């Protein structure tokens, strides 16, 4: 039985809060892809809110 990793904010792939780095580690994708997604959401009008909420509620390791 496999246990899935928990979502944490990254300490090594951290630019601002570690949210994008943590998501990239959780989904095993490149952090640039997640950062570009948040950038696109930012220009759509709600990326900053989602990032701030994730920064508050996603724990660090």
N, C-alpha and C positions, 0 to 999 in steps of 0.2 A: 504494500500500500504506500503510495507516494504522497508526501505532504508538500503542498504548494508553499512557496516562499511568501512571507508577509510583505506588505508594502511599507517601506520606510523611506524617509528622505535620505538621499545619498550624501555622504561626507567626502567622498573622493571625486565624484562627478558633479561638484557643486559650483554654481556660478553665483546665484543669489541666495536661494533658500534650499536648494537640493531637491526640489519637487520633480523637475524634469529628469534629473539624473536617477532619482529613485524609481520613477515610472519606467525609464528605459531599462534599468536593471531588472525590474519586476517582469516586464514583457520581453526581455532579452533582445532589445533593438538598440540601434545607435541613438545616443542622447540628442544628436543634432535633429533627428526626425521629430522627436517629442518637442524640442524647443521651437522648431518651425511650425508645428501644429499649434502650440500656444501663441506664437506670434500671429498666425492667421486668425485664431480666435480673438486675440487682442484687437485686431483691426475690424473684426466682425462686431465688436462691442461688448463682449462678455468674458474674454479670456483672462483679463486681470482679476475679475471677481472670482473665477474658478481657481486661479492660481493662489490667490490669497486665502481662500477657504481651504485648499489643500495644504497650504503652508501651516495653517493653524491646526488642522485635524490630523495630518499624517505625522506620526512620531518619528524621531530620529532613532538610530540604532543605539 
